Protein backbone atom coordinates (compact mmCIF):
# COMPACT_ATOMS: atom_id res chain seq x y z
CA UNK A 1 0.00 0.00 0.00
CA UNK A 2 1.27 3.46 -0.91
CA UNK A 3 -0.06 6.64 0.67
CA UNK A 4 0.39 10.28 -0.22
CA UNK A 5 0.26 13.41 1.89
CA UNK A 6 0.23 15.98 -0.92
CA UNK A 7 -1.03 15.78 -4.49
CA UNK A 8 -2.56 12.56 -5.76
CA UNK A 9 0.34 10.14 -5.57
CA UNK A 10 1.68 10.84 -9.05
CA UNK A 11 5.25 11.09 -7.78
CA UNK A 12 5.14 7.47 -6.62
CA UNK A 13 5.82 6.33 -10.20
CA UNK A 14 9.45 7.15 -9.39
CA UNK A 15 9.50 3.86 -7.45
CA UNK A 16 9.35 1.89 -10.72
CA UNK A 17 11.80 4.14 -12.60
CA UNK A 18 9.14 5.84 -14.69
CA UNK A 19 10.09 9.21 -16.12
CA UNK A 20 6.38 10.06 -16.24
CA UNK A 21 4.11 11.46 -13.59
CA UNK A 22 1.50 8.83 -13.10
CA UNK A 23 -2.24 8.72 -13.24
CA UNK A 24 -4.19 7.41 -10.28
CA UNK A 25 -7.57 6.08 -9.41
CA UNK A 26 -10.06 8.39 -7.75
CA UNK A 27 -9.07 9.62 -4.31
CA UNK A 28 -11.29 9.88 -1.27
CA UNK A 29 -11.02 11.87 1.90
CA UNK A 30 -8.95 10.06 4.51
CA UNK A 31 -11.97 10.01 6.83
CA UNK A 32 -13.63 7.37 4.62
CA UNK A 33 -10.56 5.21 3.90
CA UNK A 34 -10.02 2.25 6.22
CA UNK A 35 -6.73 2.67 8.10
CA UNK A 36 -4.01 0.34 6.79
CA UNK A 37 -0.23 0.08 7.02
CA UNK A 38 1.77 1.33 4.08
CA UNK A 39 4.56 3.47 2.72
CA UNK A 40 4.00 7.21 2.37
CA UNK A 41 5.70 10.50 1.65
CA UNK A 42 4.79 14.05 0.74
CA UNK A 43 7.07 15.12 -2.14
CA UNK A 44 9.04 13.51 -4.98
CA UNK A 45 12.58 12.43 -3.98
CA UNK A 46 11.65 12.55 -0.29
CA UNK A 47 12.48 9.36 1.65
CA UNK A 48 9.47 7.17 2.31
CA UNK A 49 8.23 6.27 5.76
CA UNK A 50 6.23 3.25 6.86
CA UNK A 51 3.19 3.51 9.08
CA UNK A 52 -0.55 4.02 9.12
CA UNK A 53 -2.26 5.56 6.11
CA UNK A 54 -5.92 6.31 5.58
CA UNK A 55 -8.40 7.20 8.28
CA UNK A 56 -6.93 9.09 11.23
CA UNK A 57 -3.86 10.25 9.26
CA UNK A 58 -3.00 12.94 6.69
CA UNK A 59 -2.04 10.21 4.18
CA UNK A 60 -4.61 8.91 1.74
CA UNK A 61 -4.29 6.13 -0.82
CA UNK A 62 -5.95 5.15 -4.10
CA UNK A 63 -6.93 1.85 -5.71
CA UNK A 64 -4.55 2.01 -8.69
CA UNK A 65 -1.57 3.79 -10.25
CA UNK A 66 -0.62 3.96 -13.91
CA UNK A 67 3.02 4.82 -14.54
CA UNK A 68 3.58 3.98 -18.21
CA UNK A 69 5.97 1.10 -17.51
CA UNK A 70 5.29 -2.52 -16.63
CA UNK A 71 5.88 -3.38 -13.02
CA UNK A 72 8.53 -4.21 -11.84
CA UNK A 73 9.66 -1.61 -14.35
CA UNK A 74 12.15 -2.17 -17.13
CA UNK A 75 13.47 0.27 -19.72
mmCIF file of the N, C-alpha and C atoms, coordinates in Angstrom:
data_MODEL
# 
_entry.id   MODEL 
# 
loop_
_atom_site.group_PDB 
_atom_site.id 
_atom_site.type_symbol 
_atom_site.label_atom_id 
_atom_site.label_alt_id 
_atom_site.label_comp_id 
_atom_site.label_asym_id 
_atom_site.label_entity_id 
_atom_site.label_seq_id 
_atom_site.pdbx_PDB_ins_code 
_atom_site.Cartn_x 
_atom_site.Cartn_y 
_atom_site.Cartn_z 
_atom_site.occupancy 
_atom_site.B_iso_or_equiv 
_atom_site.pdbx_formal_charge 
_atom_site.auth_seq_id 
_atom_site.auth_comp_id 
_atom_site.auth_asym_id 
_atom_site.auth_atom_id 
_atom_site.pdbx_PDB_model_num 
ATOM 1   N N  . UNK A 1 1  ? 0.844   -1.178 0.000   1.00 0.00 ? 1  UNK A N  1 
ATOM 2   C CA . UNK A 1 1  ? 0.000   0.000  0.000   1.00 0.00 ? 1  UNK A CA 1 
ATOM 3   C C  . UNK A 1 1  ? 0.890   1.243  0.000   1.00 0.00 ? 1  UNK A C  1 
ATOM 4   N N  . UNK A 1 2  ? 0.506   2.224  -0.795  1.00 0.00 ? 2  UNK A N  1 
ATOM 5   C CA . UNK A 1 2  ? 1.269   3.463  -0.910  1.00 0.00 ? 2  UNK A CA 1 
ATOM 6   C C  . UNK A 1 2  ? 0.342   4.630  -0.620  1.00 0.00 ? 2  UNK A C  1 
ATOM 7   N N  . UNK A 1 3  ? 0.731   5.468  0.313   1.00 0.00 ? 3  UNK A N  1 
ATOM 8   C CA . UNK A 1 3  ? -0.060  6.635  0.670   1.00 0.00 ? 3  UNK A CA 1 
ATOM 9   C C  . UNK A 1 3  ? 0.629   7.915  0.246   1.00 0.00 ? 3  UNK A C  1 
ATOM 10  N N  . UNK A 1 4  ? -0.137  8.986  0.168   1.00 0.00 ? 4  UNK A N  1 
ATOM 11  C CA . UNK A 1 4  ? 0.394   10.279 -0.224  1.00 0.00 ? 4  UNK A CA 1 
ATOM 12  C C  . UNK A 1 4  ? -0.170  11.345 0.698   1.00 0.00 ? 4  UNK A C  1 
ATOM 13  N N  . UNK A 1 5  ? 0.676   12.329 1.010   1.00 0.00 ? 5  UNK A N  1 
ATOM 14  C CA . UNK A 1 5  ? 0.260   13.408 1.890   1.00 0.00 ? 5  UNK A CA 1 
ATOM 15  C C  . UNK A 1 5  ? -0.044  14.674 1.116   1.00 0.00 ? 5  UNK A C  1 
ATOM 16  N N  . UNK A 1 6  ? 0.408   14.767 -0.122  1.00 0.00 ? 6  UNK A N  1 
ATOM 17  C CA . UNK A 1 6  ? 0.232   15.981 -0.922  1.00 0.00 ? 6  UNK A CA 1 
ATOM 18  C C  . UNK A 1 6  ? 0.057   15.556 -2.372  1.00 0.00 ? 6  UNK A C  1 
ATOM 19  N N  . UNK A 1 7  ? -0.806  16.176 -3.103  1.00 0.00 ? 7  UNK A N  1 
ATOM 20  C CA . UNK A 1 7  ? -1.030  15.777 -4.490  1.00 0.00 ? 7  UNK A CA 1 
ATOM 21  C C  . UNK A 1 7  ? -1.913  14.553 -4.545  1.00 0.00 ? 7  UNK A C  1 
ATOM 22  N N  . UNK A 1 8  ? -1.739  13.754 -5.597  1.00 0.00 ? 8  UNK A N  1 
ATOM 23  C CA . UNK A 1 8  ? -2.561  12.564 -5.762  1.00 0.00 ? 8  UNK A CA 1 
ATOM 24  C C  . UNK A 1 8  ? -1.730  11.309 -5.935  1.00 0.00 ? 8  UNK A C  1 
ATOM 25  N N  . UNK A 1 9  ? -0.488  11.326 -5.492  1.00 0.00 ? 9  UNK A N  1 
ATOM 26  C CA . UNK A 1 9  ? 0.342   10.142 -5.565  1.00 0.00 ? 9  UNK A CA 1 
ATOM 27  C C  . UNK A 1 9  ? 1.108   9.980  -6.857  1.00 0.00 ? 9  UNK A C  1 
ATOM 28  N N  . UNK A 1 10 ? 1.029   10.971 -7.754  1.00 0.00 ? 10 UNK A N  1 
ATOM 29  C CA . UNK A 1 10 ? 1.678   10.839 -9.052  1.00 0.00 ? 10 UNK A CA 1 
ATOM 30  C C  . UNK A 1 10 ? 3.186   10.624 -8.933  1.00 0.00 ? 10 UNK A C  1 
ATOM 31  N N  . UNK A 1 11 ? 3.798   11.212 -7.940  1.00 0.00 ? 11 UNK A N  1 
ATOM 32  C CA . UNK A 1 11 ? 5.249   11.089 -7.783  1.00 0.00 ? 11 UNK A CA 1 
ATOM 33  C C  . UNK A 1 11 ? 5.685   9.687  -7.394  1.00 0.00 ? 11 UNK A C  1 
ATOM 34  N N  . UNK A 1 12 ? 4.769   8.825  -7.014  1.00 0.00 ? 12 UNK A N  1 
ATOM 35  C CA . UNK A 1 12 ? 5.144   7.467  -6.623  1.00 0.00 ? 12 UNK A CA 1 
ATOM 36  C C  . UNK A 1 12 ? 5.566   6.606  -7.808  1.00 0.00 ? 12 UNK A C  1 
ATOM 37  N N  . UNK A 1 13 ? 5.345   7.066  -9.025  1.00 0.00 ? 13 UNK A N  1 
ATOM 38  C CA . UNK A 1 13 ? 5.817   6.328  -10.201 1.00 0.00 ? 13 UNK A CA 1 
ATOM 39  C C  . UNK A 1 13 ? 7.337   6.296  -10.238 1.00 0.00 ? 13 UNK A C  1 
ATOM 40  N N  . UNK A 1 14 ? 7.986   7.171  -9.497  1.00 0.00 ? 14 UNK A N  1 
ATOM 41  C CA . UNK A 1 14 ? 9.445   7.146  -9.388  1.00 0.00 ? 14 UNK A CA 1 
ATOM 42  C C  . UNK A 1 14 ? 9.912   5.798  -8.830  1.00 0.00 ? 14 UNK A C  1 
ATOM 43  N N  . UNK A 1 15 ? 9.106   5.132  -8.055  1.00 0.00 ? 15 UNK A N  1 
ATOM 44  C CA . UNK A 1 15 ? 9.501   3.859  -7.453  1.00 0.00 ? 15 UNK A CA 1 
ATOM 45  C C  . UNK A 1 15 ? 9.758   2.775  -8.489  1.00 0.00 ? 15 UNK A C  1 
ATOM 46  N N  . UNK A 1 16 ? 9.144   2.887  -9.670  1.00 0.00 ? 16 UNK A N  1 
ATOM 47  C CA . UNK A 1 16 ? 9.348   1.891  -10.721 1.00 0.00 ? 16 UNK A CA 1 
ATOM 48  C C  . UNK A 1 16 ? 10.135  2.481  -11.889 1.00 0.00 ? 16 UNK A C  1 
ATOM 49  N N  . UNK A 1 17 ? 10.919  3.513  -11.612 1.00 0.00 ? 17 UNK A N  1 
ATOM 50  C CA . UNK A 1 17 ? 11.799  4.141  -12.601 1.00 0.00 ? 17 UNK A CA 1 
ATOM 51  C C  . UNK A 1 17 ? 11.056  4.724  -13.794 1.00 0.00 ? 17 UNK A C  1 
ATOM 52  N N  . UNK A 1 18 ? 9.847   5.185  -13.601 1.00 0.00 ? 18 UNK A N  1 
ATOM 53  C CA . UNK A 1 18 ? 9.136   5.837  -14.685 1.00 0.00 ? 18 UNK A CA 1 
ATOM 54  C C  . UNK A 1 18 ? 9.548   7.299  -14.756 1.00 0.00 ? 18 UNK A C  1 
ATOM 55  N N  . UNK A 1 19 ? 9.776   7.794  -15.964 1.00 0.00 ? 19 UNK A N  1 
ATOM 56  C CA . UNK A 1 19 ? 10.087  9.209  -16.123 1.00 0.00 ? 19 UNK A CA 1 
ATOM 57  C C  . UNK A 1 19 ? 8.809   10.039 -16.174 1.00 0.00 ? 19 UNK A C  1 
ATOM 58  N N  . UNK A 1 20 ? 7.664   9.377  -16.156 1.00 0.00 ? 20 UNK A N  1 
ATOM 59  C CA . UNK A 1 20 ? 6.380   10.064 -16.243 1.00 0.00 ? 20 UNK A CA 1 
ATOM 60  C C  . UNK A 1 20 ? 5.780   10.294 -14.866 1.00 0.00 ? 20 UNK A C  1 
ATOM 61  N N  . UNK A 1 21 ? 5.002   11.356 -14.736 1.00 0.00 ? 21 UNK A N  1 
ATOM 62  C CA . UNK A 1 21 ? 4.112   11.464 -13.593 1.00 0.00 ? 21 UNK A CA 1 
ATOM 63  C C  . UNK A 1 21 ? 2.955   10.529 -13.873 1.00 0.00 ? 21 UNK A C  1 
ATOM 64  N N  . UNK A 1 22 ? 2.515   9.834  -12.882 1.00 0.00 ? 22 UNK A N  1 
ATOM 65  C CA . UNK A 1 22 ? 1.496   8.828  -13.100 1.00 0.00 ? 22 UNK A CA 1 
ATOM 66  C C  . UNK A 1 22 ? 0.088   9.357  -13.045 1.00 0.00 ? 22 UNK A C  1 
ATOM 67  N N  . UNK A 1 23 ? -0.817  8.475  -13.433 1.00 0.00 ? 23 UNK A N  1 
ATOM 68  C CA . UNK A 1 23 ? -2.242  8.720  -13.244 1.00 0.00 ? 23 UNK A CA 1 
ATOM 69  C C  . UNK A 1 23 ? -2.698  7.806  -12.115 1.00 0.00 ? 23 UNK A C  1 
ATOM 70  N N  . UNK A 1 24 ? -3.724  8.216  -11.401 1.00 0.00 ? 24 UNK A N  1 
ATOM 71  C CA . UNK A 1 24 ? -4.191  7.413  -10.282 1.00 0.00 ? 24 UNK A CA 1 
ATOM 72  C C  . UNK A 1 24 ? -5.694  7.222  -10.352 1.00 0.00 ? 24 UNK A C  1 
ATOM 73  N N  . UNK A 1 25 ? -6.143  6.247  -9.583  1.00 0.00 ? 25 UNK A N  1 
ATOM 74  C CA . UNK A 1 25 ? -7.569  6.077  -9.409  1.00 0.00 ? 25 UNK A CA 1 
ATOM 75  C C  . UNK A 1 25 ? -8.135  7.226  -8.603  1.00 0.00 ? 25 UNK A C  1 
ATOM 76  N N  . UNK A 1 26 ? -9.442  7.294  -8.490  1.00 0.00 ? 26 UNK A N  1 
ATOM 77  C CA . UNK A 1 26 ? -10.059 8.391  -7.750  1.00 0.00 ? 26 UNK A CA 1 
ATOM 78  C C  . UNK A 1 26 ? -9.653  8.363  -6.278  1.00 0.00 ? 26 UNK A C  1 
ATOM 79  N N  . UNK A 1 27 ? -9.448  9.540  -5.725  1.00 0.00 ? 27 UNK A N  1 
ATOM 80  C CA . UNK A 1 27 ? -9.071  9.617  -4.315  1.00 0.00 ? 27 UNK A CA 1 
ATOM 81  C C  . UNK A 1 27 ? -10.284 9.983  -3.473  1.00 0.00 ? 27 UNK A C  1 
ATOM 82  N N  . UNK A 1 28 ? -10.242 9.574  -2.233  1.00 0.00 ? 28 UNK A N  1 
ATOM 83  C CA . UNK A 1 28 ? -11.293 9.878  -1.274  1.00 0.00 ? 28 UNK A CA 1 
ATOM 84  C C  . UNK A 1 28 ? -10.679 10.599 -0.093  1.00 0.00 ? 28 UNK A C  1 
ATOM 85  N N  . UNK A 1 29 ? -11.500 11.270 0.668   1.00 0.00 ? 29 UNK A N  1 
ATOM 86  C CA . UNK A 1 29 ? -11.020 11.870 1.902   1.00 0.00 ? 29 UNK A CA 1 
ATOM 87  C C  . UNK A 1 29 ? -10.540 10.780 2.845   1.00 0.00 ? 29 UNK A C  1 
ATOM 88  N N  . UNK A 1 30 ? -9.501  11.086 3.616   1.00 0.00 ? 30 UNK A N  1 
ATOM 89  C CA . UNK A 1 30 ? -8.950  10.064 4.511   1.00 0.00 ? 30 UNK A CA 1 
ATOM 90  C C  . UNK A 1 30 ? -9.971  9.588  5.533   1.00 0.00 ? 30 UNK A C  1 
ATOM 91  N N  . UNK A 1 31 ? -10.967 10.406 5.835   1.00 0.00 ? 31 UNK A N  1 
ATOM 92  C CA . UNK A 1 31 ? -11.973 10.011 6.829   1.00 0.00 ? 31 UNK A CA 1 
ATOM 93  C C  . UNK A 1 31 ? -12.774 8.780  6.401   1.00 0.00 ? 31 UNK A C  1 
ATOM 94  N N  . UNK A 1 32 ? -12.838 8.512  5.093   1.00 0.00 ? 32 UNK A N  1 
ATOM 95  C CA . UNK A 1 32 ? -13.635 7.372  4.625   1.00 0.00 ? 32 UNK A CA 1 
ATOM 96  C C  . UNK A 1 32 ? -12.777 6.177  4.210   1.00 0.00 ? 32 UNK A C  1 
ATOM 97  N N  . UNK A 1 33 ? -11.453 6.321  4.264   1.00 0.00 ? 33 UNK A N  1 
ATOM 98  C CA . UNK A 1 33 ? -10.565 5.209  3.902   1.00 0.00 ? 33 UNK A CA 1 
ATOM 99  C C  . UNK A 1 33 ? -10.242 4.376  5.128   1.00 0.00 ? 33 UNK A C  1 
ATOM 100 N N  . UNK A 1 34 ? -10.403 3.073  5.075   1.00 0.00 ? 34 UNK A N  1 
ATOM 101 C CA . UNK A 1 34 ? -10.018 2.250  6.220   1.00 0.00 ? 34 UNK A CA 1 
ATOM 102 C C  . UNK A 1 34 ? -8.522  2.444  6.519   1.00 0.00 ? 34 UNK A C  1 
ATOM 103 N N  . UNK A 1 35 ? -8.147  2.533  7.786   1.00 0.00 ? 35 UNK A N  1 
ATOM 104 C CA . UNK A 1 35 ? -6.726  2.668  8.105   1.00 0.00 ? 35 UNK A CA 1 
ATOM 105 C C  . UNK A 1 35 ? -5.980  1.374  7.792   1.00 0.00 ? 35 UNK A C  1 
ATOM 106 N N  . UNK A 1 36 ? -4.855  1.495  7.110   1.00 0.00 ? 36 UNK A N  1 
ATOM 107 C CA . UNK A 1 36 ? -4.007  0.343  6.786   1.00 0.00 ? 36 UNK A CA 1 
ATOM 108 C C  . UNK A 1 36 ? -2.553  0.751  6.994   1.00 0.00 ? 36 UNK A C  1 
ATOM 109 N N  . UNK A 1 37 ? -1.659  -0.218 6.973   1.00 0.00 ? 37 UNK A N  1 
ATOM 110 C CA . UNK A 1 37 ? -0.230  0.078  7.022   1.00 0.00 ? 37 UNK A CA 1 
ATOM 111 C C  . UNK A 1 37 ? 0.303   0.201  5.613   1.00 0.00 ? 37 UNK A C  1 
ATOM 112 N N  . UNK A 1 38 ? 1.202   1.151  5.403   1.00 0.00 ? 38 UNK A N  1 
ATOM 113 C CA . UNK A 1 38 ? 1.770   1.325  4.076   1.00 0.00 ? 38 UNK A CA 1 
ATOM 114 C C  . UNK A 1 38 ? 2.915   2.318  4.082   1.00 0.00 ? 38 UNK A C  1 
ATOM 115 N N  . UNK A 1 39 ? 3.480   2.515  2.913   1.00 0.00 ? 39 UNK A N  1 
ATOM 116 C CA . UNK A 1 39 ? 4.561   3.471  2.721   1.00 0.00 ? 39 UNK A CA 1 
ATOM 117 C C  . UNK A 1 39 ? 3.962   4.799  2.280   1.00 0.00 ? 39 UNK A C  1 
ATOM 118 N N  . UNK A 1 40 ? 4.526   5.903  2.738   1.00 0.00 ? 40 UNK A N  1 
ATOM 119 C CA . UNK A 1 40 ? 3.996   7.207  2.366   1.00 0.00 ? 40 UNK A CA 1 
ATOM 120 C C  . UNK A 1 40 ? 5.103   8.255  2.353   1.00 0.00 ? 40 UNK A C  1 
ATOM 121 N N  . UNK A 1 41 ? 4.835   9.323  1.643   1.00 0.00 ? 41 UNK A N  1 
ATOM 122 C CA . UNK A 1 41 ? 5.701   10.504 1.646   1.00 0.00 ? 41 UNK A CA 1 
ATOM 123 C C  . UNK A 1 41 ? 4.884   11.670 1.127   1.00 0.00 ? 41 UNK A C  1 
ATOM 124 N N  . UNK A 1 42 ? 5.502   12.855 1.163   1.00 0.00 ? 42 UNK A N  1 
ATOM 125 C CA . UNK A 1 42 ? 4.792   14.049 0.745   1.00 0.00 ? 42 UNK A CA 1 
ATOM 126 C C  . UNK A 1 42 ? 5.235   14.548 -0.623  1.00 0.00 ? 42 UNK A C  1 
ATOM 127 N N  . UNK A 1 43 ? 6.545   14.555 -0.895  1.00 0.00 ? 43 UNK A N  1 
ATOM 128 C CA . UNK A 1 43 ? 7.067   15.115 -2.141  1.00 0.00 ? 43 UNK A CA 1 
ATOM 129 C C  . UNK A 1 43 ? 7.985   14.135 -2.855  1.00 0.00 ? 43 UNK A C  1 
ATOM 130 N N  . UNK A 1 44 ? 8.126   14.307 -4.166  1.00 0.00 ? 44 UNK A N  1 
ATOM 131 C CA . UNK A 1 44 ? 9.043   13.513 -4.982  1.00 0.00 ? 44 UNK A CA 1 
ATOM 132 C C  . UNK A 1 44 ? 10.456  13.620 -4.409  1.00 0.00 ? 44 UNK A C  1 
ATOM 133 N N  . UNK A 1 45 ? 11.202  12.539 -4.463  1.00 0.00 ? 45 UNK A N  1 
ATOM 134 C CA . UNK A 1 45 ? 12.580  12.426 -3.977  1.00 0.00 ? 45 UNK A CA 1 
ATOM 135 C C  . UNK A 1 45 ? 12.690  12.388 -2.453  1.00 0.00 ? 45 UNK A C  1 
ATOM 136 N N  . UNK A 1 46 ? 11.618  12.616 -1.744  1.00 0.00 ? 46 UNK A N  1 
ATOM 137 C CA . UNK A 1 46 ? 11.651  12.552 -0.288  1.00 0.00 ? 46 UNK A CA 1 
ATOM 138 C C  . UNK A 1 46 ? 11.708  11.081 0.139   1.00 0.00 ? 46 UNK A C  1 
ATOM 139 N N  . UNK A 1 47 ? 12.475  10.761 1.177   1.00 0.00 ? 47 UNK A N  1 
ATOM 140 C CA . UNK A 1 47 ? 12.483  9.360  1.645   1.00 0.00 ? 47 UNK A CA 1 
ATOM 141 C C  . UNK A 1 47 ? 11.077  8.936  2.080   1.00 0.00 ? 47 UNK A C  1 
ATOM 142 N N  . UNK A 1 48 ? 10.769  7.670  1.886   1.00 0.00 ? 48 UNK A N  1 
ATOM 143 C CA . UNK A 1 48 ? 9.466   7.170  2.314   1.00 0.00 ? 48 UNK A CA 1 
ATOM 144 C C  . UNK A 1 48 ? 9.526   6.751  3.776   1.00 0.00 ? 48 UNK A C  1 
ATOM 145 N N  . UNK A 1 49 ? 8.381   6.767  4.398   1.00 0.00 ? 49 UNK A N  1 
ATOM 146 C CA . UNK A 1 49 ? 8.234   6.270  5.759   1.00 0.00 ? 49 UNK A CA 1 
ATOM 147 C C  . UNK A 1 49 ? 7.209   5.156  5.727   1.00 0.00 ? 49 UNK A C  1 
ATOM 148 N N  . UNK A 1 50 ? 7.202   4.337  6.752   1.00 0.00 ? 50 UNK A N  1 
ATOM 149 C CA . UNK A 1 50 ? 6.233   3.255  6.861   1.00 0.00 ? 50 UNK A CA 1 
ATOM 150 C C  . UNK A 1 50 ? 5.394   3.483  8.091   1.00 0.00 ? 50 UNK A C  1 
ATOM 151 N N  . UNK A 1 51 ? 4.086   3.335  7.941   1.00 0.00 ? 51 UNK A N  1 
ATOM 152 C CA . UNK A 1 51 ? 3.191   3.510  9.079   1.00 0.00 ? 51 UNK A CA 1 
ATOM 153 C C  . UNK A 1 51 ? 1.753   3.470  8.616   1.00 0.00 ? 51 UNK A C  1 
ATOM 154 N N  . UNK A 1 52 ? 0.878   4.018  9.441   1.00 0.00 ? 52 UNK A N  1 
ATOM 155 C CA . UNK A 1 52 ? -0.550  4.024  9.125   1.00 0.00 ? 52 UNK A CA 1 
ATOM 156 C C  . UNK A 1 52 ? -0.852  5.031  8.034   1.00 0.00 ? 52 UNK A C  1 
ATOM 157 N N  . UNK A 1 53 ? -1.727  4.643  7.110   1.00 0.00 ? 53 UNK A N  1 
ATOM 158 C CA . UNK A 1 53 ? -2.256  5.556  6.115   1.00 0.00 ? 53 UNK A CA 1 
ATOM 159 C C  . UNK A 1 53 ? -3.763  5.377  6.097   1.00 0.00 ? 53 UNK A C  1 
ATOM 160 N N  . UNK A 1 54 ? -4.462  6.368  5.596   1.00 0.00 ? 54 UNK A N  1 
ATOM 161 C CA . UNK A 1 54 ? -5.918  6.307  5.578   1.00 0.00 ? 54 UNK A CA 1 
ATOM 162 C C  . UNK A 1 54 ? -6.510  7.026  6.767   1.00 0.00 ? 54 UNK A C  1 
ATOM 163 N N  . UNK A 1 55 ? -7.642  6.553  7.214   1.00 0.00 ? 55 UNK A N  1 
ATOM 164 C CA . UNK A 1 55 ? -8.405  7.198  8.281   1.00 0.00 ? 55 UNK A CA 1 
ATOM 165 C C  . UNK A 1 55 ? -7.545  7.495  9.507   1.00 0.00 ? 55 UNK A C  1 
ATOM 166 N N  . UNK A 1 56 ? -7.681  8.702  10.038  1.00 0.00 ? 56 UNK A N  1 
ATOM 167 C CA . UNK A 1 56 ? -6.933  9.095  11.227  1.00 0.00 ? 56 UNK A CA 1 
ATOM 168 C C  . UNK A 1 56 ? -5.534  9.621  10.933  1.00 0.00 ? 56 UNK A C  1 
ATOM 169 N N  . UNK A 1 57 ? -5.174  9.728  9.642   1.00 0.00 ? 57 UNK A N  1 
ATOM 170 C CA . UNK A 1 57 ? -3.862  10.253 9.258   1.00 0.00 ? 57 UNK A CA 1 
ATOM 171 C C  . UNK A 1 57 ? -4.048  11.320 8.179   1.00 0.00 ? 57 UNK A C  1 
ATOM 172 N N  . UNK A 1 58 ? -2.964  11.965 7.800   1.00 0.00 ? 58 UNK A N  1 
ATOM 173 C CA . UNK A 1 58 ? -2.997  12.938 6.693   1.00 0.00 ? 58 UNK A CA 1 
ATOM 174 C C  . UNK A 1 58 ? -2.648  12.269 5.371   1.00 0.00 ? 58 UNK A C  1 
ATOM 175 N N  . UNK A 1 59 ? -2.483  10.947 5.365   1.00 0.00 ? 59 UNK A N  1 
ATOM 176 C CA . UNK A 1 59 ? -2.040  10.213 4.179   1.00 0.00 ? 59 UNK A CA 1 
ATOM 177 C C  . UNK A 1 59 ? -3.171  9.378  3.610   1.00 0.00 ? 59 UNK A C  1 
ATOM 178 N N  . UNK A 1 60 ? -3.569  9.702  2.389   1.00 0.00 ? 60 UNK A N  1 
ATOM 179 C CA . UNK A 1 60 ? -4.610  8.911  1.742   1.00 0.00 ? 60 UNK A CA 1 
ATOM 180 C C  . UNK A 1 60 ? -3.988  7.976  0.713   1.00 0.00 ? 60 UNK A C  1 
ATOM 181 N N  . UNK A 1 61 ? -4.778  7.070  0.190   1.00 0.00 ? 61 UNK A N  1 
ATOM 182 C CA . UNK A 1 61 ? -4.295  6.135  -0.822  1.00 0.00 ? 61 UNK A CA 1 
ATOM 183 C C  . UNK A 1 61 ? -5.389  5.933  -1.862  1.00 0.00 ? 61 UNK A C  1 
ATOM 184 N N  . UNK A 1 62 ? -5.004  5.386  -3.010  1.00 0.00 ? 62 UNK A N  1 
ATOM 185 C CA . UNK A 1 62 ? -5.947  5.152  -4.103  1.00 0.00 ? 62 UNK A CA 1 
ATOM 186 C C  . UNK A 1 62 ? -5.890  3.686  -4.505  1.00 0.00 ? 62 UNK A C  1 
ATOM 187 N N  . UNK A 1 63 ? -6.838  3.256  -5.322  1.00 0.00 ? 63 UNK A N  1 
ATOM 188 C CA . UNK A 1 63 ? -6.928  1.855  -5.711  1.00 0.00 ? 63 UNK A CA 1 
ATOM 189 C C  . UNK A 1 63 ? -5.954  1.439  -6.791  1.00 0.00 ? 63 UNK A C  1 
ATOM 190 N N  . UNK A 1 64 ? -5.469  2.385  -7.628  1.00 0.00 ? 64 UNK A N  1 
ATOM 191 C CA . UNK A 1 64 ? -4.548  2.006  -8.694  1.00 0.00 ? 64 UNK A CA 1 
ATOM 192 C C  . UNK A 1 64 ? -3.669  3.182  -9.110  1.00 0.00 ? 64 UNK A C  1 
ATOM 193 N N  . UNK A 1 65 ? -2.519  2.840  -9.669  1.00 0.00 ? 65 UNK A N  1 
ATOM 194 C CA . UNK A 1 65 ? -1.569  3.792  -10.246 1.00 0.00 ? 65 UNK A CA 1 
ATOM 195 C C  . UNK A 1 65 ? -1.247  3.337  -11.659 1.00 0.00 ? 65 UNK A C  1 
ATOM 196 N N  . UNK A 1 66 ? -1.059  4.283  -12.562 1.00 0.00 ? 66 UNK A N  1 
ATOM 197 C CA . UNK A 1 66 ? -0.619  3.961  -13.913 1.00 0.00 ? 66 UNK A CA 1 
ATOM 198 C C  . UNK A 1 66 ? 0.627   4.798  -14.190 1.00 0.00 ? 66 UNK A C  1 
ATOM 199 N N  . UNK A 1 67 ? 1.742   4.118  -14.428 1.00 0.00 ? 67 UNK A N  1 
ATOM 200 C CA . UNK A 1 67 ? 3.022   4.815  -14.544 1.00 0.00 ? 67 UNK A CA 1 
ATOM 201 C C  . UNK A 1 67 ? 3.652   4.729  -15.926 1.00 0.00 ? 67 UNK A C  1 
ATOM 202 N N  . UNK A 1 68 ? 3.038   4.051  -16.867 1.00 0.00 ? 68 UNK A N  1 
ATOM 203 C CA . UNK A 1 68 ? 3.577   3.983  -18.213 1.00 0.00 ? 68 UNK A CA 1 
ATOM 204 C C  . UNK A 1 68 ? 4.691   2.972  -18.407 1.00 0.00 ? 68 UNK A C  1 
ATOM 205 N N  . UNK A 1 69 ? 4.979   2.173  -17.397 1.00 0.00 ? 69 UNK A N  1 
ATOM 206 C CA . UNK A 1 69 ? 5.972   1.104  -17.505 1.00 0.00 ? 69 UNK A CA 1 
ATOM 207 C C  . UNK A 1 69 ? 5.407   -0.137 -16.841 1.00 0.00 ? 69 UNK A C  1 
ATOM 208 N N  . UNK A 1 70 ? 5.757   -1.321 -17.323 1.00 0.00 ? 70 UNK A N  1 
ATOM 209 C CA . UNK A 1 70 ? 5.287   -2.519 -16.634 1.00 0.00 ? 70 UNK A CA 1 
ATOM 210 C C  . UNK A 1 70 ? 5.983   -2.670 -15.291 1.00 0.00 ? 70 UNK A C  1 
ATOM 211 N N  . UNK A 1 71 ? 5.278   -3.136 -14.327 1.00 0.00 ? 71 UNK A N  1 
ATOM 212 C CA . UNK A 1 71 ? 5.879   -3.381 -13.016 1.00 0.00 ? 71 UNK A CA 1 
ATOM 213 C C  . UNK A 1 71 ? 6.425   -4.793 -13.032 1.00 0.00 ? 71 UNK A C  1 
ATOM 214 N N  . UNK A 1 72 ? 7.676   -5.045 -12.674 1.00 0.00 ? 72 UNK A N  1 
ATOM 215 C CA . UNK A 1 72 ? 8.532   -4.211 -11.842 1.00 0.00 ? 72 UNK A CA 1 
ATOM 216 C C  . UNK A 1 72 ? 9.343   -3.166 -12.565 1.00 0.00 ? 72 UNK A C  1 
ATOM 217 N N  . UNK A 1 73 ? 8.972   -2.715 -13.677 1.00 0.00 ? 73 UNK A N  1 
ATOM 218 C CA . UNK A 1 73 ? 9.665   -1.606 -14.346 1.00 0.00 ? 73 UNK A CA 1 
ATOM 219 C C  . UNK A 1 73 ? 10.916  -2.054 -15.071 1.00 0.00 ? 73 UNK A C  1 
ATOM 220 N N  . UNK A 1 74 ? 10.978  -1.809 -16.350 1.00 0.00 ? 74 UNK A N  1 
ATOM 221 C CA . UNK A 1 74 ? 12.148  -2.174 -17.129 1.00 0.00 ? 74 UNK A CA 1 
ATOM 222 C C  . UNK A 1 74 ? 12.191  -1.271 -18.342 1.00 0.00 ? 74 UNK A C  1 
ATOM 223 N N  . UNK A 1 75 ? 13.334  -0.655 -18.585 1.00 0.00 ? 75 UNK A N  1 
ATOM 224 C CA . UNK A 1 75 ? 13.472  0.266  -19.722 1.00 0.00 ? 75 UNK A CA 1 
ATOM 225 C C  . UNK A 1 75 ? 14.114  -0.433 -20.864 1.00 0.00 ? 75 UNK A C  1 
# 
